[in-house]
Amino acid sequence: MYKIGKKIDTSNNFRGEDAVYNIELFKVIAKNCPNIESLNVNTYLKNLGGIKEIILNCNKLRKLDIYINFEEDDGDDHGHEIICDEVLNYLLNYSSRNFDEFAFSEYWRFSVNNLKNFFEGWRGRKPIKFITHFDRCYYFTQEHVKIVQKYYDEGVIDKNTRFLYGVNDY
């Protein structure tokens, strides 16, 4: 993990089963880094609950980039979807008004309804950069793309968003 100014990037330290990313790391960040503006993490699905503490305690957080690594015992697709939906709910309900960028990898599984609810709830806030770190994704269906396209067209998603799967050509 390294810290540069108001940015914390732990993503380059991930080494499969030797990963040290857990709830304790998120607690340390939430407690000791209230002024961070950008957080880039690579973690396991089961540790995503710790993101809520960071969102609640780091009021200057503007950017969050999360890569998920799944373990074989992480449960079924529906369980994955529920956990990923919770992160969207944390962002919607607890992030500061300054928060404006969320990036994620191809392993995220959002329900179509929760994705729509997230963007509806985001309406009226600063447009969000909703960055997809993938070219193809089994879990991001055409229904997801239609929802993202709708909110991109309506200005809920920032027009300068790069890497918006199925929506723009960046």
C-alpha positions in Angstrom: 0.0 0.0 0.0 1.2 3.5 -0.7 -0.1 6.9 0.0 0.4 9.9 -2.2 -1.1 13.1 -0.8 -4.8 12.4 -0.6 -4.8 9.2 -2.6 -4.5 5.6 -1.3 -3.7 2.9 -3.7 -3.5 -0.7 -2.4 -4.3 -2.4 -5.7 -0.8 -3.3 -6.8 -0.1 -5.3 -3.6 -2.6 -8.0 -4.3 -1.1 -11.4 -4.6 -3.9 -13.9 -4.7 -4.2 -16.0 -1.6 -1.5 -14.0 0.1 -3.6 -10.9 0.1 -3.8 -8.9 3.3 -6.9 -7.0 2.4 -9.6 -7.5 4.9 -12.0 -5.7 7.1 -9.1 -4.5 9.4 -7.5 -2.6 6.5 -10.7 -0.8 5.8 -11.1 0.0 9.5 -7.6 1.5 9.5 -8.3 3.6 6.4 -11.6 4.8 7.8 -10.1 5.7 11.2 -6.8 7.2 10.1 -7.4 8.7 6.7 -10.4 10.9 6.9 -9.1 13.4 4.3 -8.4 10.9 1.5 -10.0 11.9 -1.8 -9.2 8.8 -3.8 -9.2 5.1 -2.9 -8.1 2.3 -5.2 -8.4 -1.2 -3.6 -8.3 -4.8 -4.7 -10.2 -7.0 -2.3 -12.4 -10.1 -1.8 -16.1 -9.9 -2.1 -16.6 -10.9 1.6 -14.7 -7.7 2.6 -16.8 -5.2 0.8 -18.9 -4.5 3.9 -15.9 -2.5 5.2 -16.4 0.0 2.4 -19.3 1.5 4.3 -17.1 2.6 7.2 -14.8 4.3 4.7 -17.6 6.1 3.0 -19.0 7.2 6.4 -15.7 8.4 7.8 -13.9 9.8 4.8 -16.0 12.8 4.0 -13.6 14.1 1.3 -13.7 10.9 -0.7 -14.4 11.7 -4.4 -13.2 8.6 -6.1 -13.5 4.9 -5.4 -12.1 2.2 -7.6 -12.6 -1.4 -6.5 -11.5 -4.6 -8.1 -13.1 -7.7 -6.6 -11.4 -11.1 -6.4 -13.7 -14.0 -5.8 -12.9 -17.1 -3.8 -14.6 -20.4 -4.5 -16.5 -20.2 -1.2 -18.0 -16.8 -1.9 -21.5 -18.2 -2.5 -23.8 -18.1 -5.4 -24.4 -15.4 -8.0 -27.4 -14.0 -6.1 -25.3 -13.6 -3.0 -22.7 -11.8 -5.0 -25.3 -9.5 -6.4 -26.7 -8.6 -3.0 -23.3 -7.6 -1.7 -22.5 -5.5 -4.8 -25.9 -3.9 -4.6 -25.1 -2.9 -1.0 -22.0 -1.0 -2.1 -24.2 1.1 -4.5 -26.6 1.7 -1.7 -23.7 2.8 0.6 -22.5 5.3 -2.1 -26.0 6.6 -2.7 -27.0 7.0 1.0 -23.7 7.8 2.7 -21.2 9.3 0.3 -20.4 13.0 0.5 -21.8 15.5 -2.0 -18.2 15.7 -3.4 -18.2 12.0 -4.4 -18.3 11.8 -8.2 -16.4 8.7 -9.4 -17.0 5.0 -9.0 -15.0 2.4 -11.0 -15.3 -1.3 -10.9 -14.1 -4.5 -12.5 -15.9 -7.2 -14.5 -16.6 -9.4 -11.5 -19.2 -7.0 -10.0 -22.8 -8.2 -10.1 -25.4 -5.5 -9.8 -29.1 -6.3 -10.0 -30.9 -4.5 -12.8 -33.4 -2.9 -10.4 -30.8 -1.8 -7.9 -28.7 -0.2 -10.6 -31.8 1.7 -11.8 -32.6 2.8 -8.2 -29.0 3.9 -7.7 -29.1 6.3 -10.7 -32.6 7.5 -9.8 -31.4 8.3 -6.4 -28.3 10.0 -7.8 -30.4 12.3 -9.9 -29.9 15.9 -8.8 -26.4 15.4 -7.5 -23.2 16.1 -9.4 -23.1 13.7 -12.4 -21.1 10.5 -11.5 -18.3 9.0 -13.5 -19.4 5.4 -13.6 -16.3 3.6 -14.9 -16.4 0.0 -16.1 -13.0 -1.7 -16.2 -13.9 -4.3 -18.8 -14.6 -4.8 -22.5 -16.8 -7.8 -21.9 -18.7 -8.9 -18.9 -21.1 -11.8 -18.4 -22.7 -10.1 -15.4 -23.3 -6.7 -17.1 -26.2 -7.6 -19.4 -27.9 -5.7 -22.2 -30.5 -4.7 -19.5 -27.7 -3.1 -17.5 -26.4 -1.3 -20.6 -29.9 0.1 -21.4 -30.1 1.5 -17.9 -26.6 3.0 -18.0 -27.4 4.5 -21.5 -30.6 6.1 -20.2 -28.9 7.8 -17.3 -25.9 8.8 -19.4 -28.2 10.4 -21.9 -30.1 12.2 -19.1 -26.9 13.6 -17.6 -27.0 11.6 -14.3 -23.8 9.9 -15.5 -21.0 12.3 -16.3 -20.6 12.8 -20.1 -16.8 12.7 -19.6 -16.9 9.2 -18.2 -14.3 7.1 -19.9 -14.7 3.3 -20.3 -18.5 3.1 -20.0 -19.2 -0.4 -21.3 -21.7 -0.5 -24.1 -22.4 3.3 -24.0 -19.4 5.3 -25.3 -16.5 4.7 -27.5 -13.6 5.9 -25.3 
